[in-house]
Amino acid sequence: MAGFRVVRLPFFPGFYESMLSGAMDSYGEREAEYMADREIPVQKMEPQTLVLSAEDGENPEWQPAHLRISASEYSELFYDCCNYQLVYHKIAQFWVEAFDWWCKENIGTPEKSFLWESMTSPREYNFTTDVVYAYVPEAVLESLFAKSAAEGHKTLAQVIKDSFTSYDGFISFYSNDIETWLEKGFAEWDYNELGSLVAAAIIGCEEFESRGDFSMTIYEILFSGNNEDGEAFDAGMDWPKFEEKVKELRAEKAAEHENETK
C-alpha cells in the first residue's frame, strides 16, 4: 500500500494457551452446552405434565432421550468441522481493530492508523508464537519517531535493549544499541524495528502499566459484547458439514436404540 509501511504489532499474545485461545475454547463449550440443552424438554410444574412445546409453539429441537446429542459430542463435532486457523485469523483482525482504538485514545494516533495486514504462525510453538502485522501510514510512524526523538529516544533505547540483547537460548539478529539503529536511518527500518517504535510509544504512555495489563485491556476491548467470538467462530465453521455430521450421529443413535429394543 502506497504511503504505508508494514509493522509488527507489539504485545500480541498469540494463540498458544493464551487468553485468546481460551476465549474461543470457552465459546465452543458454551455453544455445545446450549445445543445439548435445547434437545431436552422443560418440565413445567403447572400442570404436572411434560409439555413438549415452547412458549409460542412446538420446539423442533427437542429430541427423545435416545436421540439426544451430548455437549461433549457436540464439542467433538465442532472440532471436526471447524478450521480454527480461520477462527484465529478473525480474532487477530479484531485485535488489530482494538489495538488501533486504544492507540487513538491513548497515544493520539488518528483512527485507522493500524490496519490488518497478516498473521504468521509457527509450525511448532516451542520458542515463538503467532505474530500480527499491520499497515501503518508513514506519516503516523514519522510522528511517533519525532515524539521519541523529543525525549532523546530514552524509552525506545530501553525497548531495544530489552528486546534485542542476546542471552543463553536467544541470539539477536539486531543490535541492542539505539545509535546503530539511528545510523541505519529511520527510512530503512523494517517491521520489527518499527514495531519497537510503536512499543516505545505505548510504554511511554501514562495508561501503560505492564505488557500483561495492556494485553488484557486490548482483550476486553476486542470482546466488547458485540458477538465477536461468535463471528470469529462462524468464520471457521463448515456449518453444512456440521449438519451432516449431526444427522449421521443421530442415525447411529437411532440404529443403536433399535438394536437394543429388539
Backbone as JSON, one array per atom type, in Angstrom:
{
  "sequence": "MAGFRVVRLPFFPGFYESMLSGAMDSYGEREAEYMADREIPVQKMEPQTLVLSAEDGENPEWQPAHLRISASEYSELFYDCCNYQLVYHKIAQFWVEAFDWWCKENIGTPEKSFLWESMTSPREYNFTTDVVYAYVPEAVLESLFAKSAAEGHKTLAQVIKDSFTSYDGFISFYSNDIETWLEKGFAEWDYNELGSLVAAAIIGCEEFESRGDFSMTIYEILFSGNNEDGEAFDAGMDWPKFEEKVKELRAEKAAEHENETK",
  "N": [[0.84, -1.2, 0.0], [0.67, 2.09, -0.99], [2.27, 4.75, 0.66], [2.11, 3.59, 3.12], [3.58, 1.54, 5.7], [4.65, -1.72, 6.7], [4.14, -3.05, 9.9], [5.19, -4.87, 12.7], [3.04, -5.69, 15.22], [3.35, -4.88, 18.62], [3.19, -6.81, 21.71], [1.23, -8.72, 21.17], [-0.53, -11.56, 22.18], [-0.73, -14.05, 20.93], [-1.87, -17.44, 20.11], [-1.3, -19.72, 21.52], [-2.22, -21.5, 24.13], [-3.27, -19.18, 25.28], [-4.97, -16.16, 26.42], [-6.62, -15.54, 24.31], [-7.02, -17.92, 22.78], [-8.17, -19.31, 24.84], [-10.55, -17.91, 25.2], [-11.95, -18.58, 22.87], [-12.14, -21.32, 23.16], [-13.81, -21.43, 25.37], [-16.09, -20.27, 24.3], [-16.84, -22.22, 22.39], [-17.42, -24.35, 24.12], [-19.62, -23.32, 25.5], [-21.47, -23.04, 23.41], [-21.77, -25.72, 22.67], [-22.93, -26.78, 24.99], [-25.28, -25.31, 24.99], [-26.56, -26.21, 22.64], [-26.91, -28.89, 23.32], [-28.62, -28.64, 25.52], [-30.91, -27.63, 24.33], [-32.14, -29.83, 23.33], [-33.44, -31.09, 25.3], [-36.57, -31.41, 26.75], [-38.5, -29.06, 28.69], [-39.53, -29.42, 32.02], [-42.61, -28.57, 33.16], [-44.2, -27.19, 36.0], [-46.88, -26.58, 36.45], [-49.5, -27.34, 34.44], [-48.81, -30.57, 36.07], [-47.24, -31.96, 33.99], [-45.25, -33.17, 31.27], [-44.47, -30.95, 28.94], [-44.15, -30.67, 25.58], [-43.56, -28.21, 24.17], [-42.73, -24.94, 23.1], [-42.88, -21.54, 24.3], [-44.4, -20.25, 22.36], [-45.24, -22.29, 20.75], [-44.44, -25.49, 19.21], [-41.21, -26.83, 19.86], [-38.8, -27.58, 17.66], [-36.3, -28.56, 18.21], [-36.23, -30.26, 20.35], [-35.59, -33.59, 21.44], [-36.18, -37.13, 21.63], [-34.97, -39.11, 24.4], [-33.12, -41.14, 23.59], [-32.06, -40.17, 21.25], [-30.71, -37.89, 21.75], [-27.99, -35.59, 21.58], [-25.0, -35.18, 23.28], [-23.28, -32.54, 25.15], [-20.51, -32.93, 25.07], [-20.29, -34.51, 22.8], [-21.21, -32.74, 20.85], [-19.12, -30.91, 21.04], [-17.02, -32.41, 19.99], [-17.91, -32.64, 17.37], [-17.77, -29.97, 16.58], [-15.01, -29.66, 16.62], [-14.27, -31.34, 14.53], [-15.4, -30.05, 12.37], [-14.54, -27.46, 12.2], [-12.31, -24.97, 11.1], [-9.84, -23.92, 12.82], [-7.74, -22.21, 12.38], [-8.74, -20.27, 10.69], [-10.57, -19.15, 12.41], [-8.84, -18.05, 14.33], [-7.51, -16.2, 12.75], [-9.54, -14.38, 12.29], [-10.02, -13.43, 14.88], [-7.54, -12.24, 15.31], [-7.69, -10.14, 13.48], [-9.72, -8.64, 14.69], [-8.3, -8.0, 16.96], [-6.36, -6.22, 15.97], [-8.02, -4.08, 15.3], [-8.96, -3.36, 17.85], [-6.55, -2.68, 19.04], [-5.86, -0.49, 17.48], [-7.89, 1.3, 18.26], [-7.27, 1.68, 20.98], [-4.75, 2.91, 20.77], [-5.47, 5.25, 19.45], [-6.96, 6.52, 21.45], [-5.08, 6.82, 23.48], [-2.38, 7.31, 22.73], [-2.68, 9.11, 20.8], [-2.78, 8.61, 18.02], [-4.2, 8.87, 14.73], [-7.55, 7.71, 13.91], [-7.85, 4.43, 12.52], [-5.15, 4.06, 12.06], [-3.77, 1.75, 12.3], [-3.99, -0.95, 10.37], [-5.23, -4.1, 9.44], [-2.89, -6.47, 8.21], [-1.58, -9.06, 8.07], [-1.2, -12.37, 9.58], [1.22, -14.46, 11.0], [2.05, -17.83, 11.81], [3.86, -20.08, 13.85], [5.32, -23.24, 12.92], [5.66, -24.99, 15.01], [5.11, -24.42, 18.49], [7.39, -24.03, 20.1], [9.4, -22.09, 20.65], [8.44, -19.64, 19.92], [5.56, -17.56, 19.09], [2.35, -16.74, 17.58], [2.36, -14.03, 15.22], [1.34, -10.74, 14.55], [0.74, -8.46, 11.91], [0.52, -5.09, 10.73], [-0.67, -2.55, 8.49], [0.63, 0.68, 8.51], [0.3, 4.18, 8.29], [2.9, 6.1, 6.82], [3.18, 8.7, 7.71], [2.15, 8.61, 10.3], [3.99, 6.95, 11.61], [6.29, 8.51, 11.32], [5.56, 10.65, 12.92], [5.45, 9.4, 15.44], [8.13, 8.73, 15.67], [9.27, 11.27, 15.79], [8.25, 12.18, 18.24], [9.51, 10.38, 19.91], [12.16, 11.12, 19.49], [12.09, 13.63, 20.63], [12.22, 13.13, 23.33], [14.71, 12.21, 23.55], [14.94, 9.61, 22.71], [14.84, 7.86, 24.87], [13.01, 5.96, 25.96], [12.65, 4.28, 23.76], [15.27, 3.38, 23.42], [15.54, 1.76, 25.67], [13.59, -0.18, 25.15], [14.72, -1.38, 22.89], [17.09, -2.39, 23.99], [16.04, -4.22, 25.85], [14.68, -5.96, 24.17], [16.44, -6.92, 22.22], [18.85, -7.89, 23.19], [21.18, -10.39, 23.3], [21.08, -13.68, 24.83], [21.53, -16.73, 26.74], [20.19, -19.22, 24.79], [18.94, -17.45, 23.12], [19.67, -15.66, 20.3], [20.21, -12.56, 19.09], [19.45, -10.92, 16.07], [19.56, -8.31, 15.66], [21.04, -5.17, 16.48], [21.49, -4.12, 19.87], [21.82, -1.54, 20.45], [20.81, 1.74, 20.4], [22.04, 3.75, 18.93], [23.15, 2.5, 16.73], [20.87, 1.82, 15.35], [19.88, 4.36, 14.72], [21.87, 5.29, 13.07], [21.52, 3.65, 10.91], [19.27, 4.71, 9.74], [16.01, 5.94, 9.76], [14.22, 5.56, 7.65], [14.93, 3.14, 6.62], [14.2, 1.21, 8.39], [12.88, -1.97, 9.37], [9.91, -4.09, 9.71], [10.08, -5.18, 12.31], [11.72, -3.37, 13.67], [10.21, -1.03, 13.41], [8.03, -1.88, 14.84], [9.12, -1.88, 17.39], [9.37, 0.84, 17.8], [6.65, 1.57, 17.95], [6.0, 0.11, 20.23], [7.52, 1.48, 22.12], [6.22, 3.95, 22.14], [3.79, 3.19, 23.25], [4.57, 2.13, 25.77], [5.59, 4.41, 26.9], [3.35, 5.81, 27.49], [1.0, 7.17, 29.84], [-1.06, 5.49, 30.55], [-0.12, 2.94, 30.35], [0.8, 0.06, 32.1], [1.86, -2.55, 32.33], [3.0, -5.22, 30.18], [1.28, -7.43, 30.33], [-1.06, -6.28, 31.46], [-1.69, -4.49, 29.44], [-2.25, -6.24, 27.28], [-4.49, -7.53, 28.34], [-6.25, -5.39, 28.48], [-6.62, -4.79, 25.74], [-7.79, -7.19, 25.01], [-10.22, -7.01, 26.43], [-11.38, -4.85, 25.13], [-11.6, -5.93, 22.6], [-13.39, -8.17, 22.92], [-16.06, -6.95, 23.28], [-18.71, -7.4, 23.66], [-20.22, -7.55, 21.36], [-20.72, -9.86, 19.98], [-18.31, -10.81, 19.0], [-16.82, -13.15, 19.43], [-18.59, -15.1, 18.49], [-18.8, -14.39, 15.8], [-16.2, -14.81, 14.97], [-16.0, -17.57, 15.39], [-17.87, -18.5, 13.54], [-16.51, -17.86, 11.23], [-14.73, -19.9, 10.89], [-16.22, -22.22, 10.87], [-17.62, -24.99, 9.17], [-20.63, -25.14, 8.46], [-22.62, -26.58, 6.88], [-21.31, -29.11, 6.69], [-21.24, -29.71, 9.39], [-23.99, -29.99, 9.99], [-24.55, -32.29, 8.51], [-22.96, -34.13, 9.84], [-24.27, -34.14, 12.3], [-26.72, -35.3, 11.56], [-25.79, -37.84, 10.79], [-24.78, -38.82, 13.23], [-27.09, -38.83, 14.73], [-28.54, -40.74, 13.35], [-26.99, -42.99, 13.84], [-27.41, -43.26, 16.58], [-30.13, -43.81, 16.59], [-30.16, -46.29, 15.3], [-28.71, -47.85, 17.12], [-30.44, -47.75, 19.3], [-32.64, -49.08, 18.27], [-31.59, -51.65, 17.92], [-31.13, -52.3, 20.58], [-33.68, -52.49, 21.6], [-34.86, -54.62, 20.43]],
  "CA": [[0.0, 0.0, 0.0], [1.45, 3.32, -1.09], [2.15, 5.64, 1.81], [2.02, 2.78, 4.34], [4.64, 0.58, 5.96], [4.2, -2.87, 7.49], [4.68, -3.02, 11.25], [4.85, -5.97, 13.61], [2.42, -5.09, 16.39], [3.88, -5.41, 19.88], [2.35, -7.28, 22.82], [0.18, -9.66, 20.76], [-0.27, -12.77, 22.97], [-0.79, -15.28, 20.15], [-2.97, -18.37, 20.37], [-0.86, -20.94, 22.2], [-2.63, -21.49, 25.52], [-3.35, -17.77, 25.66], [-6.31, -15.66, 26.74], [-7.41, -15.54, 23.09], [-7.46, -19.29, 22.51], [-9.07, -19.67, 25.94], [-11.86, -17.31, 24.94], [-12.65, -19.34, 21.84], [-12.47, -22.63, 23.74], [-14.98, -21.22, 26.23], [-17.25, -20.05, 23.43], [-17.24, -23.51, 21.84], [-18.04, -25.13, 25.19], [-20.96, -22.74, 25.76], [-22.34, -23.39, 22.29], [-22.06, -27.16, 22.75], [-23.88, -26.96, 26.09], [-26.56, -24.73, 24.56], [-27.18, -27.12, 21.67], [-27.35, -30.09, 24.03], [-29.76, -28.28, 26.37], [-32.1, -27.42, 23.5], [-32.75, -31.12, 22.98], [-34.12, -31.62, 26.48], [-37.8, -30.66, 27.04], [-38.57, -28.45, 30.01], [-40.6, -29.92, 32.88], [-43.4, -27.49, 33.73], [-44.83, -27.6, 37.26], [-48.33, -26.4, 36.37], [-49.86, -28.57, 35.16], [-47.73, -31.51, 36.31], [-47.04, -32.8, 32.82], [-44.11, -32.81, 30.44], [-45.05, -30.27, 27.78], [-43.17, -30.54, 24.5], [-43.85, -27.03, 23.36], [-42.13, -23.71, 23.57], [-43.9, -20.56, 24.71], [-45.27, -19.91, 21.24], [-45.46, -23.42, 19.86], [-43.56, -26.65, 19.33], [-39.78, -26.61, 19.67], [-38.32, -28.69, 16.82], [-35.0, -29.03, 18.65], [-36.36, -31.31, 21.36], [-35.37, -34.94, 20.93], [-36.34, -38.21, 22.61], [-33.72, -39.33, 25.13], [-32.15, -41.99, 22.9], [-31.5, -39.47, 20.09], [-30.06, -36.64, 22.15], [-26.54, -35.45, 21.44], [-24.48, -34.54, 24.49], [-22.39, -31.39, 24.95], [-19.19, -33.41, 24.67], [-20.39, -34.96, 21.41], [-21.25, -31.52, 20.02], [-17.77, -30.35, 21.03], [-16.24, -33.2, 19.04], [-18.34, -32.28, 16.02], [-17.18, -28.66, 16.31], [-13.58, -29.86, 16.33], [-14.17, -31.97, 13.21], [-15.96, -29.21, 11.31], [-14.09, -26.07, 12.32], [-10.93, -24.62, 10.78], [-9.51, -22.96, 13.88], [-6.82, -21.21, 11.88], [-9.58, -19.17, 10.21], [-11.11, -18.51, 13.62], [-7.8, -17.23, 14.93], [-7.25, -15.05, 11.88], [-10.6, -13.39, 12.52], [-9.74, -12.82, 16.18], [-6.38, -11.36, 15.13], [-8.19, -8.93, 12.83], [-10.39, -7.87, 15.74], [-7.24, -7.5, 17.84], [-5.78, -5.03, 15.34], [-9.01, -3.0, 15.44], [-8.95, -2.92, 19.25], [-5.24, -2.04, 19.21], [-5.97, 0.82, 16.83], [-8.74, 2.16, 19.09], [-6.51, 2.04, 22.18], [-3.71, 3.88, 20.41], [-6.14, 6.54, 19.16], [-7.38, 7.12, 22.7], [-4.04, 6.97, 24.49], [-1.14, 7.91, 22.23], [-3.06, 10.18, 19.87], [-2.72, 8.3, 16.6], [-5.52, 9.01, 14.1], [-8.32, 6.49, 13.73], [-7.42, 3.59, 11.4], [-3.7, 4.14, 11.84], [-3.29, 0.37, 12.26], [-4.91, -1.72, 9.53], [-4.84, -5.5, 9.3], [-2.1, -6.89, 7.06], [-1.49, -10.52, 8.06], [-0.71, -13.04, 10.78], [2.02, -15.66, 10.76], [2.04, -18.77, 12.93], [4.98, -21.02, 13.76], [4.96, -24.65, 12.72], [5.58, -25.5, 16.37], [5.15, -23.32, 19.44], [8.46, -24.29, 21.06], [10.18, -20.91, 21.02], [7.79, -18.4, 19.5], [4.11, -17.67, 18.96], [1.81, -16.06, 16.4], [2.76, -12.63, 15.05], [0.39, -9.96, 13.77], [1.31, -7.31, 11.21], [-0.47, -4.08, 10.32], [-0.26, -1.41, 7.67], [0.6, 1.94, 9.27], [0.72, 5.29, 7.43], [4.25, 6.61, 7.07], [3.08, 9.94, 8.47], [1.94, 8.25, 11.7], [5.27, 6.46, 12.11], [7.19, 9.66, 11.41], [5.14, 11.41, 14.1], [5.9, 8.66, 16.63], [9.59, 8.86, 15.72], [9.57, 12.63, 16.23], [7.97, 12.24, 19.68], [10.58, 9.64, 20.56], [13.36, 11.95, 19.42], [11.91, 14.76, 21.54], [12.63, 12.71, 24.68], [16.04, 11.64, 23.44], [14.81, 8.18, 22.43], [15.16, 7.1, 26.09], [12.15, 4.77, 26.07], [12.97, 3.41, 22.63], [16.57, 2.74, 23.69], [15.32, 0.69, 26.64], [12.88, -1.24, 24.44], [15.69, -2.05, 22.04], [17.99, -3.15, 24.85], [15.29, -5.34, 26.43], [14.19, -6.89, 23.14], [17.44, -7.42, 21.27], [20.09, -8.31, 23.84], [21.3, -11.85, 23.24], [21.3, -14.4, 26.08], [21.52, -18.18, 26.52], [18.96, -19.67, 24.16], [18.43, -16.42, 22.2], [20.67, -14.88, 19.58], [19.55, -11.46, 18.4], [19.99, -10.52, 14.77], [19.53, -6.85, 15.65], [21.86, -4.53, 17.5], [20.74, -3.62, 21.02], [22.31, -0.16, 20.65], [19.98, 2.7, 19.68], [22.85, 4.54, 17.99], [23.28, 1.71, 15.49], [19.59, 1.96, 14.66], [19.77, 5.71, 14.18], [22.82, 5.39, 11.96], [20.91, 2.94, 9.77], [18.3, 5.62, 9.12], [14.63, 5.54, 10.04], [13.56, 5.15, 6.4], [15.33, 1.77, 6.31], [13.79, 0.29, 9.45], [11.94, -2.99, 8.94], [8.69, -4.21, 10.52], [10.43, -5.41, 13.71], [12.23, -2.11, 14.21], [9.07, -0.12, 13.52], [7.23, -2.38, 15.96], [9.76, -1.41, 18.62], [8.98, 2.26, 17.93], [5.27, 1.59, 18.44], [6.04, -0.37, 21.61], [8.04, 2.56, 22.95], [5.15, 4.94, 22.27], [2.79, 2.64, 24.18], [5.17, 2.04, 27.1], [5.76, 5.76, 27.42], [2.04, 6.39, 27.78], [0.63, 7.1, 31.26], [-2.02, 4.41, 30.77], [0.55, 1.65, 30.28], [1.36, -0.43, 33.36], [2.68, -3.72, 32.03], [2.61, -5.93, 28.95], [0.1, -8.25, 30.63], [-2.22, -5.41, 31.62], [-2.04, -3.97, 28.12], [-2.89, -7.31, 26.51], [-5.82, -7.75, 28.9], [-7.08, -4.26, 28.07], [-6.99, -5.0, 24.34], [-8.72, -8.33, 25.05], [-11.53, -6.53, 26.88], [-11.93, -4.02, 24.04], [-11.92, -6.85, 21.5], [-14.62, -8.88, 23.26], [-16.84, -5.88, 23.89], [-20.12, -7.76, 23.77], [-20.89, -7.43, 20.07], [-20.68, -11.19, 19.37], [-17.06, -11.01, 18.28], [-16.42, -14.55, 19.49], [-19.47, -15.85, 17.6], [-18.43, -14.07, 14.41], [-14.93, -15.5, 14.69], [-16.29, -19.0, 15.31], [-18.54, -18.72, 12.25], [-15.53, -17.72, 10.14], [-14.03, -21.15, 10.69], [-17.11, -23.38, 10.88], [-18.28, -25.51, 7.98], [-21.93, -25.49, 9.02], [-23.23, -27.7, 6.15], [-20.66, -30.34, 7.13], [-21.69, -29.94, 10.76], [-25.37, -30.51, 9.96], [-24.48, -33.66, 8.02], [-22.41, -34.92, 10.93], [-25.33, -34.28, 13.29], [-27.65, -36.29, 11.03], [-25.15, -39.15, 10.85], [-24.72, -39.25, 14.61], [-28.47, -39.11, 15.15], [-28.91, -42.01, 12.72], [-26.28, -44.03, 14.58], [-28.08, -43.43, 17.86], [-31.41, -44.46, 16.3], [-29.88, -47.69, 15.0], [-28.32, -48.48, 18.38], [-31.65, -47.88, 20.11], [-33.48, -50.11, 17.66], [-31.0, -52.94, 18.22], [-31.29, -52.57, 22.0], [-35.08, -52.75, 21.94], [-35.36, -55.81, 19.73]],
  "C": [[0.88, 1.24, 0.0], [1.2, 4.21, 0.11], [2.04, 4.92, 3.13], [3.28, 1.92, 4.47], [4.08, -0.54, 6.83], [4.93, -2.87, 8.83], [4.26, -4.29, 12.0], [4.3, -5.37, 14.9], [2.97, -5.72, 17.67], [2.79, -5.92, 20.8], [1.19, -8.18, 22.39], [0.45, -11.0, 21.44], [-0.27, -14.07, 22.19], [-1.9, -16.2, 20.61], [-2.53, -19.67, 21.03], [-1.16, -20.82, 23.69], [-2.69, -20.06, 26.07], [-4.78, -17.39, 26.01], [-7.2, -15.7, 25.5], [-7.91, -16.93, 22.74], [-8.41, -19.76, 23.61], [-10.46, -19.13, 25.73], [-12.64, -18.1, 23.91], [-12.99, -20.75, 22.31], [-13.73, -22.5, 24.6], [-16.24, -21.0, 25.4], [-17.75, -21.38, 22.87], [-17.92, -24.38, 22.89], [-19.45, -24.63, 25.49], [-21.93, -23.1, 24.65], [-22.72, -24.86, 22.31], [-23.09, -27.44, 23.84], [-25.26, -26.43, 25.7], [-27.29, -25.66, 23.6], [-27.69, -28.39, 22.35], [-28.59, -29.8, 24.88], [-31.04, -28.1, 25.57], [-32.84, -28.71, 23.22], [-33.56, -31.72, 24.14], [-35.38, -30.8, 26.76], [-37.83, -30.17, 28.48], [-39.77, -29.0, 30.78], [-41.34, -28.73, 33.48], [-44.15, -28.0, 34.95], [-46.34, -27.47, 37.24], [-48.75, -26.37, 34.91], [-48.69, -29.52, 35.27], [-47.58, -32.49, 35.15], [-45.82, -32.3, 32.07], [-44.65, -32.24, 29.14], [-43.97, -30.06, 26.73], [-43.54, -29.39, 23.59], [-43.15, -25.84, 23.97], [-43.24, -22.72, 23.9], [-44.89, -20.28, 23.58], [-45.47, -21.09, 20.29], [-44.43, -24.51, 20.06], [-42.11, -26.26, 19.07], [-39.2, -27.79, 18.89], [-36.98, -29.24, 17.27], [-35.1, -30.14, 19.68], [-36.27, -32.69, 20.73], [-35.7, -35.96, 22.01], [-34.97, -38.57, 23.18], [-32.69, -40.11, 24.33], [-31.51, -41.32, 21.68], [-30.73, -38.2, 20.46], [-28.54, -36.72, 22.01], [-26.03, -34.66, 22.63], [-23.58, -33.35, 24.13], [-21.01, -31.85, 24.5], [-19.19, -33.91, 23.22], [-20.47, -33.77, 20.46], [-19.86, -30.9, 19.93], [-16.88, -31.09, 20.04], [-16.62, -32.87, 17.6], [-17.8, -30.9, 15.63], [-15.72, -28.83, 15.88], [-13.39, -30.43, 14.92], [-14.54, -31.01, 12.08], [-15.45, -27.77, 11.31], [-12.62, -25.95, 11.94], [-10.51, -23.51, 11.76], [-8.49, -21.92, 13.43], [-7.59, -20.01, 11.33], [-10.21, -18.42, 11.37], [-10.07, -17.56, 14.21], [-7.43, -16.03, 14.06], [-8.3, -13.96, 12.1], [-10.38, -12.68, 13.85], [-8.56, -11.85, 16.07], [-6.78, -10.06, 14.43], [-8.91, -8.04, 13.84], [-9.37, -7.25, 16.7], [-6.63, -6.21, 17.27], [-6.74, -3.84, 15.47], [-9.02, -2.45, 16.86], [-7.66, -2.19, 19.57], [-5.27, -0.62, 18.65], [-6.77, 1.78, 17.69], [-7.98, 2.61, 20.33], [-5.46, 3.1, 21.87], [-4.31, 5.25, 20.09], [-6.46, 7.27, 20.46], [-6.22, 7.5, 23.6], [-2.71, 7.52, 23.99], [-1.41, 8.88, 21.09], [-2.9, 9.88, 18.4], [-4.11, 8.46, 15.98], [-6.23, 7.67, 14.0], [-7.89, 5.77, 12.45], [-5.96, 3.82, 11.04], [-3.09, 2.75, 11.71], [-4.33, -0.48, 11.55], [-4.36, -3.13, 9.33], [-4.03, -5.75, 8.04], [-2.03, -8.42, 7.0], [-1.15, -11.04, 9.45], [0.11, -14.25, 10.34], [2.01, -16.52, 12.01], [3.2, -19.74, 12.77], [4.49, -22.43, 13.51], [4.8, -25.34, 14.07], [5.77, -24.33, 17.33], [6.23, -23.52, 20.5], [9.12, -23.01, 21.56], [9.51, -19.59, 20.65], [6.29, -18.61, 19.39], [3.66, -16.9, 17.73], [2.21, -14.58, 16.41], [1.74, -11.94, 14.15], [1.08, -8.74, 13.18], [0.19, -6.37, 10.78], [0.17, -3.1, 9.36], [-0.41, -0.15, 8.53], [1.05, 3.07, 8.35], [2.12, 5.79, 7.8], [4.2, 7.87, 7.92], [2.89, 9.67, 9.97], [3.26, 7.79, 12.32], [6.28, 7.6, 12.27], [6.85, 10.52, 12.62], [5.59, 10.73, 15.38], [7.42, 8.77, 16.79], [9.99, 10.25, 16.24], [9.32, 12.79, 17.73], [9.04, 11.5, 20.46], [11.87, 10.47, 20.59], [13.29, 13.11, 20.41], [12.3, 14.4, 22.97], [13.98, 12.0, 24.64], [16.05, 10.15, 23.21], [15.09, 7.31, 23.67], [14.32, 5.83, 26.2], [12.46, 3.78, 24.97], [14.28, 2.67, 22.86], [16.41, 1.58, 24.67], [14.58, -0.48, 26.01], [13.84, -2.04, 23.59], [16.62, -2.92, 22.87], [17.28, -4.39, 25.41], [14.95, -6.4, 25.39], [15.29, -7.57, 22.35], [18.82, -7.66, 21.89], [20.14, -9.83, 23.86], [21.53, -12.43, 24.64], [21.26, -15.89, 25.76], [20.17, -18.61, 25.97], [18.36, -18.66, 23.2], [19.59, -15.65, 21.61], [19.95, -13.81, 18.77], [20.25, -11.14, 17.09], [19.96, -9.01, 14.59], [20.47, -6.32, 16.74], [20.96, -4.09, 18.66], [21.15, -2.2, 21.38], [21.5, 0.79, 19.78], [20.79, 3.49, 18.65], [23.04, 3.82, 16.67], [22.0, 1.83, 14.67], [19.48, 3.33, 14.01], [20.72, 5.91, 13.0], [22.27, 4.71, 10.71], [19.95, 3.85, 9.02], [16.89, 5.1, 9.27], [13.93, 5.01, 8.79], [13.86, 3.69, 6.05], [14.89, 0.76, 7.36], [12.77, -0.72, 8.92], [10.78, -3.1, 9.93], [8.98, -4.47, 12.0], [10.91, -4.12, 14.38], [11.11, -1.09, 14.38], [8.15, -0.57, 14.65], [7.8, -1.96, 17.3], [9.44, 0.06, 18.87], [7.57, 2.38, 18.48], [5.22, 1.14, 19.89], [6.52, 0.73, 22.55], [6.99, 3.65, 23.17], [4.1, 4.48, 23.27], [3.33, 2.61, 25.6], [5.32, 3.41, 27.72], [4.47, 6.46, 27.77], [1.69, 6.2, 29.26], [-0.3, 5.93, 31.55], [-1.37, 3.03, 30.77], [1.13, 1.28, 31.64], [2.29, -1.62, 33.15], [2.19, -4.34, 30.74], [1.34, -6.74, 29.19], [-1.16, -7.41, 30.77], [-2.66, -4.85, 30.28], [-2.78, -5.01, 27.3], [-4.31, -7.58, 27.03], [-6.76, -6.62, 28.5], [-7.53, -4.42, 26.62], [-7.99, -6.14, 24.23], [-10.12, -7.86, 25.42], [-12.19, -5.63, 25.83], [-12.41, -4.92, 22.91], [-13.26, -7.55, 21.75], [-15.55, -7.92, 24.01], [-18.32, -6.17, 23.95], [-20.9, -7.64, 22.48], [-20.79, -8.73, 19.26], [-19.41, -11.41, 18.55], [-16.63, -12.48, 18.29], [-17.28, -15.42, 18.57], [-19.12, -15.61, 16.14], [-17.13, -14.77, 14.03], [-15.15, -17.0, 14.53], [-16.94, -19.34, 13.98], [-17.55, -18.67, 11.09], [-14.81, -19.03, 9.86], [-14.91, -22.37, 10.57], [-17.66, -23.71, 9.5], [-19.64, -26.02, 8.44], [-22.65, -26.58, 8.22], [-22.63, -29.05, 6.56], [-21.12, -30.71, 8.53], [-23.09, -30.55, 10.78], [-25.4, -31.95, 9.47], [-23.96, -34.6, 9.12], [-23.45, -35.16, 12.02], [-26.33, -35.35, 12.84], [-27.08, -37.71, 11.13], [-25.12, -39.68, 12.28], [-26.1, -39.62, 15.14], [-28.93, -40.47, 14.58], [-28.22, -43.18, 13.44], [-26.97, -44.31, 15.91], [-29.43, -44.14, 17.67], [-31.21, -45.95, 16.05], [-29.51, -48.45, 16.27], [-29.55, -48.73, 19.25], [-32.54, -49.0, 19.58], [-32.94, -51.5, 17.97], [-31.18, -53.32, 19.7], [-32.7, -52.97, 22.37], [-35.65, -53.97, 21.24], [-35.48, -56.98, 20.72]]
}
